[in-house]
Amino acid sequence: MTHEIKTNLWAYATGFYAQEPIRQKCLELQDVYGANVDTILWLCWIDSNRIHVPPSALDQALAIVGGINQELLGGLREVRHKLIAASSFTRVQEQLVRKHILAAELAIEKVLLQRLQDLTSRLPSVGPEEECLSLFDYLDRFAIERSGQIAAYFLEEGRQFGYNLEAEEAAVSAP
């Protein structure tokens, strides 16, 4: 059975992440606990779209984002952050280089999110009475104080954002 995907993951993720409290919490979970932002956004998107997939899907998702995220994105982020301290660039040169590094990071993020959306479309659906994958499962892997409250906050905000995004997309496509 295929999943009904109501919103595109990239559109959802970029819009949801653009909200300052969401971005700050995602970065905190990444920087302090080592959580993967793409995985957090994907799990919120799954919930928002009411897609029920087995808990084993998390391991498949982590395999998709794991190596690329740690090696490429981590390296690019490190270089971008080091540019601030570099004295060999003028401010204009620094901004230009940072802009290009950020563009490369975003291109990689877009590919990873597309891979996660593709994975989602191939996953078997589980019924609402069966155990399904949730952001709670992912955050439980980390020693995060109040992980349940954090997951509940993300999911509630993600549902509201997804509902608004669906309404906007429907209004644009209406004759």
C-alpha positions as CSV (number, residue, x, y, z in Angstrom):
1,M,0.0,0.0,0.0
2,T,1.4,3.4,-1.0
3,H,1.3,6.4,1.3
4,E,-0.8,9.4,0.5
5,I,1.7,12.2,0.7
6,K,-0.1,15.6,1.0
7,T,3.0,17.9,1.1
8,N,6.5,17.7,-0.4
9,L,9.1,17.0,2.3
10,W,11.5,19.7,1.0
11,A,8.7,22.4,1.1
12,Y,7.6,21.2,4.5
13,A,11.1,21.0,6.0
14,T,12.3,24.4,4.7
15,G,9.1,26.1,5.8
16,F,8.9,24.4,9.2
17,Y,12.7,24.9,9.9
18,A,12.4,28.6,9.0
19,Q,10.4,29.2,12.1
20,E,12.8,30.6,14.6
21,P,11.8,28.5,17.7
22,I,12.0,25.3,15.6
23,R,15.3,26.2,14.1
24,Q,16.8,27.0,17.5
25,K,15.5,23.7,19.0
26,C,16.7,21.7,16.0
27,L,20.2,23.2,16.3
28,E,20.3,22.6,20.0
29,L,19.4,19.0,19.5
30,Q,22.1,18.7,16.8
31,D,24.9,20.6,18.6
32,V,24.3,19.3,22.2
33,Y,23.0,15.8,21.6
34,G,24.1,14.8,18.1
35,A,20.6,14.5,16.7
36,N,20.1,14.8,13.0
37,V,18.0,17.8,11.9
38,D,16.9,16.1,8.6
39,T,15.6,13.1,10.6
40,I,13.7,15.3,13.0
41,L,12.1,17.2,10.2
42,W,11.3,14.0,8.3
43,L,9.6,12.5,11.4
44,C,7.6,15.6,11.9
45,W,6.6,15.5,8.2
46,I,5.5,11.8,8.5
47,D,3.4,12.7,11.5
48,S,1.9,15.8,9.8
49,N,1.0,13.6,6.7
50,R,-0.5,10.9,9.0
51,I,1.8,8.3,7.5
52,H,2.2,5.2,9.6
53,V,5.4,3.3,8.9
54,P,7.1,0.6,11.0
55,P,9.6,1.5,13.7
56,S,12.3,-0.3,11.7
57,A,12.1,2.5,9.1
58,L,14.2,4.6,11.4
59,D,17.3,2.5,10.9
60,Q,16.8,2.8,7.1
61,A,16.5,6.6,7.4
62,L,19.5,6.9,9.6
63,A,21.5,4.9,7.0
64,I,20.5,7.4,4.4
65,V,21.5,10.5,6.4
66,G,24.3,9.1,8.5
67,G,27.4,9.0,6.5
68,I,26.7,11.9,4.3
69,N,25.6,14.1,7.1
70,Q,28.7,13.4,9.3
71,E,31.3,13.6,6.5
72,L,30.1,16.2,4.0
73,L,27.7,18.4,5.9
74,G,29.7,18.4,9.1
75,G,32.8,19.4,7.1
76,L,31.1,22.1,5.3
77,R,29.5,23.5,8.5
78,E,32.9,23.5,10.1
79,V,34.5,25.4,7.2
80,R,31.7,27.9,7.1
81,H,32.0,28.6,10.9
82,K,35.8,28.9,10.6
83,L,35.5,31.6,8.0
84,I,34.3,34.0,10.8
85,A,37.7,33.7,12.4
86,A,39.7,33.8,9.2
87,S,41.6,37.1,8.9
88,S,42.9,36.5,5.3
89,F,39.5,37.4,3.8
90,T,37.8,40.7,3.5
91,R,34.3,40.9,4.8
92,V,32.9,40.8,1.3
93,Q,35.0,37.8,0.4
94,E,34.0,36.0,3.5
95,Q,30.3,36.6,2.8
96,L,30.7,35.3,-0.8
97,V,32.5,32.1,0.3
98,R,30.0,31.5,3.1
99,K,27.1,32.0,0.7
100,H,28.6,29.3,-1.7
101,I,29.3,26.9,1.2
102,L,25.8,27.4,2.5
103,A,24.4,26.7,-1.0
104,A,26.3,23.4,-1.1
105,E,25.0,22.5,2.3
106,L,21.4,23.2,1.2
107,A,21.9,21.2,-2.0
108,I,23.0,18.2,0.0
109,E,20.1,18.7,2.5
110,K,17.7,18.7,-0.4
111,V,19.1,15.4,-1.8
112,L,18.9,13.8,1.7
113,L,15.3,14.9,2.2
114,Q,14.4,13.7,-1.3
115,R,15.9,10.3,-0.4
116,L,13.9,10.2,2.8
117,Q,10.7,11.1,0.9
118,D,11.5,8.3,-1.6
119,L,12.1,5.9,1.3
120,T,8.8,6.8,2.8
121,S,6.9,6.1,-0.4
122,R,8.5,2.6,-0.5
123,L,7.8,1.7,3.1
124,P,5.0,-0.6,4.1
125,S,2.1,1.0,5.9
126,V,1.1,-0.1,9.3
127,G,-2.4,0.2,10.6
128,P,-3.3,2.8,13.3
129,E,-3.6,0.0,15.9
130,E,0.0,-1.2,15.2
131,E,3.1,0.4,16.6
132,C,4.4,3.0,14.2
133,L,7.5,5.2,13.9
134,S,7.4,8.5,15.8
135,L,9.8,11.3,16.7
136,F,9.6,9.9,20.3
137,D,11.4,6.8,19.0
138,Y,14.3,8.9,17.6
139,L,14.7,11.3,20.5
140,D,14.7,8.3,23.0
141,R,18.1,7.3,21.4
142,F,19.7,10.3,23.0
143,A,20.2,11.3,26.6
144,I,17.8,14.2,26.2
145,E,16.2,15.5,29.3
146,R,12.4,15.9,28.7
147,S,12.7,14.2,25.3
148,G,9.0,13.3,25.4
149,Q,8.0,17.0,25.9
150,I,10.3,18.1,23.1
151,A,8.9,15.5,20.7
152,A,5.3,16.5,21.6
153,Y,6.2,20.1,21.0
154,F,7.7,19.4,17.6
155,L,4.9,17.2,16.5
156,E,2.2,19.6,17.6
157,E,3.9,22.5,15.8
158,G,4.6,20.3,12.8
159,R,0.9,19.2,12.5
160,Q,-0.2,22.9,12.6
161,F,2.4,23.9,10.1
162,G,1.5,20.9,7.8
163,Y,-2.2,21.8,8.0
164,N,-1.4,25.4,7.0
165,L,0.9,24.3,4.2
166,E,-1.8,22.0,2.8
167,A,-4.3,24.8,2.9
168,E,-1.9,27.2,1.1
169,E,-1.1,24.6,-1.6
170,A,-4.9,23.9,-2.1
171,A,-5.6,27.6,-2.4
172,V,-2.9,28.0,-5.0
173,S,-4.0,25.0,-7.1
174,A,-7.8,25.9,-6.9
175,P,-9.3,27.2,-10.2
